[in-house]
Amino acid sequence: MLEIITPSVLTTIQDAGRRGWQAFGVPLSGPMDAFAWRAANLLVANPPDAAVIEFGYTSAELLALEDCLVAATGPAFALFINERPMRAWTSIYVRKNGHIRLEKLDTANWGYLAAHGGITSALALSSRSSYPAARLGASQFVTGHILTIGPSRASLPALASRTIDPLPIQYSPTPTIATIPGPQQTYFTHSALRTFYASAYTITPTSDRTGYRLDGPPLERLIPGELISEGMARGCIQIPTDGLPIVMQADCPTTGGYPKIASVIAADQPILAQVPIVTGKIRFTETSIEQAQTRYRALQANLTKNIIQPDDVSWL
């Protein structure tokens, strides 16, 4: 079990998401950075869809109430065990009463803490993912909150010191994000399309797990008015009447009525999610569906391939 001493300003539990309920208007949810979430589970030898703790925006502290194996991933936090700095993206054996601290850095937004056995919070619509807006899943985290962990299936010390090298993703505060054309790209002038791909955008402080609102040059419509609401997925870039893009995120609604100029490819969604709010700068580029699929497959394959077992770790 893990006891929360200090929650981050946005602490949630996230598994693979609430699949199968979007037809009823329930968002998918799941992790903001699916790469870091999956890496955390792999490092502690969890099933790929196990629930982990997602921390956002501020530091957090926990207490291990029993021996456990944990891994902290994501570029947003530095990890300390009993006030000793520890390596992120690595499985670590923590003894009972061990103090776990994740110190927020200015480089990104989200961090993950996985524990061997997975977080076993209550299921809601077949998922443990938190969706606070609908009170689905665990969503009220305060000092003293206890998180239970599933039973161990292996010797925890034997699983310690697994790491990932090299990390097959390039986080950046100033990334160029690949997109595929949206279904309403023809709603915009040629000048607006040039502006969209030539300009730098920042993420505004009003952004959250539902969507990232961007600030930058507004985009001019060729066709005015709104759409009849249609299906929407994470990564869709909507352009409302003010011309400023909104990139849909993990808790995005299942339908929307603003035209979509483009959609962020799956391989770049984790990179976009971690761009620092206000200070980071985002540029967009266009790619093909085939290239997007190739990049996603390579990212997933390299993550698994680059897991290094303890016997292979030269720095121990």
C-alpha positions as CSV (number, residue, x, y, z in Angstrom):
1,M,0.0,0.0,0.0
2,L,1.0,3.6,-0.6
3,E,-0.1,6.5,1.6
4,I,-0.3,10.0,0.0
5,I,1.5,12.5,2.1
6,T,1.2,15.4,-0.3
7,P,-0.8,15.1,-3.6
8,S,0.2,17.0,-6.7
9,V,-2.3,19.7,-7.8
10,L,-3.7,17.1,-10.3
11,T,-3.3,13.6,-9.0
12,T,-5.2,10.8,-10.8
13,I,-5.2,7.1,-11.3
14,Q,-4.9,6.1,-15.0
15,D,-5.0,2.7,-16.8
16,A,-5.5,2.1,-20.5
17,G,-8.7,4.1,-20.5
18,R,-12.5,3.6,-20.4
19,R,-12.9,1.9,-23.7
20,G,-16.3,1.0,-25.1
21,W,-18.2,3.9,-23.6
22,Q,-17.6,6.7,-26.0
23,A,-20.9,6.0,-27.8
24,F,-22.6,7.0,-24.6
25,G,-20.6,10.3,-24.3
26,V,-18.1,9.0,-21.8
27,P,-14.5,10.1,-22.6
28,L,-11.7,7.6,-23.0
29,S,-9.4,9.2,-20.3
30,G,-6.2,7.3,-19.7
31,P,-2.7,8.8,-19.4
32,M,-1.7,12.2,-20.8
33,D,1.7,10.7,-21.7
34,A,0.9,7.2,-22.9
35,F,4.6,6.4,-23.5
36,A,5.7,7.2,-20.0
37,W,2.7,5.4,-18.6
38,R,3.5,2.2,-20.6
39,A,7.2,2.4,-19.7
40,A,6.4,2.6,-16.0
41,N,4.4,-0.6,-16.2
42,L,7.0,-2.4,-18.2
43,L,9.8,-1.5,-15.8
44,V,7.9,-3.0,-12.8
45,A,6.8,-6.0,-14.8
46,N,3.1,-5.1,-14.8
47,P,0.5,-6.0,-17.5
48,P,0.5,-3.3,-20.1
49,D,-2.9,-2.0,-19.1
50,A,-2.2,-1.8,-15.3
51,A,-3.2,1.4,-13.4
52,V,-0.5,3.8,-12.3
53,I,-0.5,7.2,-10.5
54,E,-0.3,10.2,-12.7
55,F,1.0,13.5,-11.2
56,G,0.5,16.9,-12.8
57,Y,1.9,20.4,-12.3
58,T,3.3,20.3,-8.7
59,S,5.5,18.0,-6.5
60,A,4.1,15.0,-4.6
61,E,5.1,12.8,-1.7
62,L,4.1,9.3,-0.7
63,L,4.9,6.7,2.0
64,A,5.4,3.0,1.3
65,L,3.3,1.1,3.9
66,E,4.8,-2.2,2.7
67,D,7.8,-3.3,0.7
68,C,7.2,-2.4,-3.0
69,L,8.8,-2.1,-6.4
70,V,8.2,1.3,-8.1
71,A,9.2,3.1,-11.2
72,A,8.9,6.9,-11.8
73,T,8.7,8.0,-15.5
74,G,8.2,11.1,-17.5
75,P,10.4,14.2,-17.9
76,A,8.5,16.4,-15.4
77,F,9.7,15.1,-12.0
78,A,12.9,14.2,-10.1
79,L,12.7,11.1,-7.9
80,F,13.9,10.9,-4.3
81,I,13.7,7.9,-2.0
82,N,14.3,8.7,1.6
83,E,15.6,12.1,0.4
84,R,18.2,10.3,-1.7
85,P,18.1,11.2,-5.4
86,M,17.3,8.2,-7.5
87,R,17.3,7.5,-11.3
88,A,13.9,7.9,-13.1
89,W,12.9,5.4,-15.8
90,T,14.2,2.7,-13.5
91,S,12.6,0.1,-11.2
92,I,13.5,0.6,-7.6
93,Y,12.9,-1.6,-4.6
94,V,11.4,0.5,-1.7
95,R,11.3,-1.0,1.8
96,K,8.4,-0.6,4.2
97,N,8.2,3.0,5.5
98,G,10.2,4.3,2.6
99,H,9.5,7.9,1.7
100,I,8.9,8.6,-2.0
101,R,9.1,12.2,-3.2
102,L,8.6,13.4,-6.8
103,E,9.9,16.9,-7.2
104,K,8.4,19.0,-10.0
105,L,10.8,20.3,-12.6
106,D,10.2,23.1,-15.1
107,T,10.8,20.9,-18.1
108,A,7.4,19.2,-18.5
109,N,3.9,18.7,-17.0
110,W,3.3,15.0,-16.1
111,G,4.9,12.2,-14.2
112,Y,4.0,8.6,-13.4
113,L,4.6,6.2,-10.6
114,A,3.9,2.6,-11.2
115,A,4.1,-0.1,-8.5
116,H,4.5,-3.8,-9.2
117,G,1.0,-5.4,-9.0
118,G,-0.7,-2.2,-10.2
119,I,-2.9,0.3,-8.3
120,T,-6.1,-1.5,-7.4
121,S,-8.6,1.3,-7.0
122,A,-12.2,0.6,-7.7
123,L,-13.4,-0.1,-11.2
124,A,-15.9,2.3,-12.8
125,L,-17.3,1.3,-16.1
126,S,-14.6,-1.4,-16.5
127,S,-11.7,1.0,-15.9
128,R,-9.8,2.4,-13.0
129,S,-9.0,5.7,-14.8
130,S,-10.0,8.9,-12.9
131,Y,-12.4,11.2,-14.7
132,P,-13.2,13.8,-12.0
133,A,-15.7,15.7,-14.1
134,A,-18.1,12.7,-13.9
135,R,-16.8,11.4,-10.6
136,L,-15.6,8.2,-12.3
137,G,-12.7,6.4,-10.7
138,A,-10.7,7.7,-7.7
139,S,-10.5,11.5,-8.0
140,Q,-10.2,13.0,-4.5
141,F,-6.7,12.7,-3.2
142,V,-5.8,14.2,0.1
143,T,-3.2,13.7,2.8
144,G,-3.7,10.2,4.3
145,H,-5.4,8.7,1.2
146,I,-4.4,5.0,0.9
147,L,-3.7,3.4,-2.5
148,T,-3.7,-0.4,-2.5
149,I,-1.4,-2.4,-4.7
150,G,-2.1,-5.8,-6.3
151,P,-0.3,-8.9,-5.1
152,S,3.2,-9.6,-6.1
153,R,3.9,-12.3,-8.7
154,A,7.7,-12.3,-8.3
155,S,10.6,-11.5,-6.1
156,L,10.6,-7.7,-5.9
157,P,14.4,-7.2,-5.3
158,A,15.0,-9.4,-8.4
159,L,13.0,-7.0,-10.5
160,A,14.9,-3.9,-9.3
161,S,17.3,-1.8,-11.4
162,R,15.5,-2.5,-14.7
163,T,16.0,0.6,-16.9
164,I,15.5,1.9,-20.4
165,D,18.5,2.8,-22.5
166,P,18.4,4.6,-24.8
167,L,15.0,6.3,-24.3
168,P,13.3,6.0,-27.7
169,I,11.5,9.3,-27.5
170,Q,12.7,12.9,-27.6
171,Y,10.9,15.2,-25.2
172,S,11.5,18.9,-25.9
173,P,10.1,22.2,-24.7
174,T,10.2,23.4,-28.4
175,P,9.1,20.4,-30.5
176,T,7.8,20.1,-34.0
177,I,4.7,18.0,-33.8
178,A,3.6,15.9,-36.7
179,T,0.0,16.0,-37.8
180,I,-2.2,14.5,-40.5
181,P,-4.8,16.7,-42.3
182,G,-8.1,17.1,-40.5
183,P,-11.5,16.4,-42.1
184,Q,-12.3,20.1,-42.3
185,Q,-9.0,21.4,-43.6
186,T,-10.9,22.9,-46.6
187,Y,-12.8,25.2,-44.2
188,F,-9.6,27.3,-43.9
189,T,-8.0,29.8,-46.3
190,H,-4.6,28.9,-47.9
191,S,-3.1,31.7,-45.8
192,A,-4.5,30.1,-42.6
193,L,-2.9,26.7,-43.5
194,R,0.4,28.4,-44.2
195,T,0.2,30.2,-40.9
196,F,-0.7,27.0,-39.0
197,Y,2.4,25.2,-40.2
198,A,4.8,28.2,-40.1
199,S,4.0,29.6,-36.7
200,A,5.0,28.8,-33.1
201,Y,2.2,28.3,-30.5
202,T,2.3,28.3,-26.7
203,I,0.0,26.4,-24.3
204,T,-2.2,28.7,-22.2
205,P,-2.8,28.3,-18.5
206,T,-6.5,27.4,-19.1
207,S,-5.4,24.1,-20.6
208,D,-6.1,20.8,-18.8
209,R,-6.6,17.1,-19.4
210,T,-9.6,17.9,-21.6
211,G,-7.7,20.0,-24.1
212,Y,-4.7,22.2,-24.7
213,R,-5.7,25.8,-25.7
214,L,-3.0,27.3,-27.8
215,D,-2.0,31.0,-28.2
216,G,-0.5,32.3,-31.4
217,P,-1.6,33.7,-34.7
218,P,-5.4,33.1,-35.2
219,L,-6.5,31.1,-38.3
220,E,-8.9,32.5,-40.8
221,R,-12.0,30.5,-41.8
222,L,-12.9,30.2,-45.5
223,I,-16.3,28.6,-44.5
224,P,-18.0,30.3,-41.6
225,G,-20.4,28.7,-39.1
226,E,-20.2,25.6,-37.1
227,L,-20.7,21.9,-37.8
228,I,-23.3,19.5,-36.8
229,S,-21.5,17.8,-33.9
230,E,-19.5,14.8,-35.0
231,G,-17.2,12.2,-33.5
232,M,-13.9,13.4,-32.0
233,A,-10.7,11.7,-30.7
234,R,-7.6,12.7,-28.8
235,G,-5.2,14.7,-30.9
236,C,-7.9,16.4,-33.0
237,I,-7.1,20.1,-33.4
238,Q,-10.3,22.2,-33.4
239,I,-10.4,25.8,-34.4
240,P,-13.2,27.7,-32.6
241,T,-14.5,31.1,-33.7
242,D,-11.6,33.0,-32.3
243,G,-9.3,31.2,-34.6
244,L,-7.0,29.8,-31.9
245,P,-6.4,26.0,-31.9
246,I,-7.5,23.6,-29.2
247,V,-5.7,20.2,-29.2
248,M,-7.9,17.5,-27.7
249,Q,-6.4,15.6,-24.8
250,A,-7.1,12.4,-22.7
251,D,-10.4,13.6,-21.3
252,C,-11.7,15.2,-24.4
253,P,-15.4,15.0,-25.2
254,T,-16.6,12.3,-27.6
255,T,-18.2,14.8,-30.0
256,G,-17.5,18.4,-31.1
257,G,-18.8,21.0,-33.5
258,Y,-15.7,23.1,-34.4
259,P,-13.9,22.3,-37.6
260,K,-10.7,20.2,-37.3
261,I,-7.7,21.5,-39.2
262,A,-5.4,18.6,-38.4
263,S,-4.8,15.8,-35.9
264,V,-1.7,15.1,-33.9
265,I,-0.2,11.6,-34.6
266,A,-0.1,9.1,-31.7
267,A,3.7,9.0,-31.6
268,D,3.9,12.7,-30.9
269,Q,1.0,13.0,-28.5
270,P,3.2,12.2,-25.4
271,I,5.7,14.9,-26.6
272,L,3.0,17.5,-27.0
273,A,1.5,16.6,-23.6
274,Q,4.8,17.4,-21.9
275,V,5.5,20.8,-23.5
276,P,5.7,23.3,-20.6
277,I,2.7,25.5,-20.3
278,V,3.3,29.1,-21.3
279,T,7.1,28.8,-21.7
280,G,7.2,26.0,-24.3
281,K,6.7,26.6,-28.0
282,I,5.1,24.2,-30.5
283,R,5.3,24.0,-34.2
284,F,3.3,21.7,-36.5
285,T,4.3,19.8,-39.6
286,E,2.2,17.6,-41.9
287,T,2.8,13.9,-42.4
288,S,1.0,10.9,-44.0
289,I,-1.0,8.2,-42.3
290,E,1.5,5.6,-43.4
291,Q,4.4,7.6,-41.9
292,A,2.4,8.1,-38.7
293,Q,1.8,4.4,-38.4
294,T,5.4,3.5,-39.0
295,R,6.6,5.9,-36.3
296,Y,4.1,4.6,-33.8
297,R,5.1,1.0,-34.4
298,A,8.8,1.9,-34.1
299,L,8.2,3.8,-30.8
300,Q,6.4,0.8,-29.2
301,A,8.9,-1.7,-30.5
302,N,11.9,0.3,-29.3
303,L,10.5,0.8,-25.9
304,T,10.2,-3.0,-25.3
305,K,13.6,-3.7,-27.0
306,N,15.4,-1.0,-24.9
307,I,14.5,-2.4,-21.5
308,I,17.8,-3.4,-19.8
309,Q,17.8,-6.1,-17.2
310,P,19.8,-5.6,-14.0
311,D,22.7,-8.0,-15.1
312,D,23.2,-5.7,-18.1
313,V,23.3,-2.4,-16.3
314,S,26.9,-1.2,-16.2
315,W,26.3,1.7,-13.8
316,L,25.2,-0.5,-10.8
